[in-house]
Amino acid sequence: MLGGMAVPLFVTIAVMTVIVAVTAGLFARSRSIRLLVAGVGLALLPLALYLTGLLTLTVNGIASLIAWARRTGWTDSMSWGAGLGALGVVMLLASGFLPKGDKAPKAPKAKPVGSGKKDVLGTGQRLAAPPTPAKPASPKAAPAASKASEFDEIEELLKKRGIN
């Protein structure tokens, strides 16, 4: 009775178990309902394939691919095809890690030469750009000063709200 159904049924149970286990682990880590719903939906797909009979077709197709690979000699053109296919898959996966958006990042525009100077009373004379602040003498002084200013700002906000 289970002779023809054994492999597809085993594949269905195995794949569903792996998907449920991965989903449970990810959900326990992130507590995301969105991830849980997506995982349950993904786990239902192998069962749907089994019940519709498409999983049997998939298993037969994989068996046919294995038989084809056994009887076919590997040639240079097949190596090229496999390499290009692998490159395509890598590029598709890498595209998921690229930032969203249709445009490439723009380079900053160059400022005109005299943009940092001002005309003094229409006389044609220009003042130099304001001096840039000097760097602190020691690298430890800058973080200490920024922490102190952050604490001062927080203290002011607390006083403003009436919290002492």
FENCORFEN-V731389 format. One record per helix or strand of 3 or more residues. SS is the DSSP state (H for helix, E for strand). FROM is the first residue (numbers start at 1). TO is the last residue. Records with the same first field share a line. If there is no record, write none. Layout:
# FENCORFEN-V731389
SS: FROM-TO / FROM-TO
This chain:
# FENCORFEN-V731389
H: 6-30 / 33-52 / 54-71 / 76-95 / 139-160
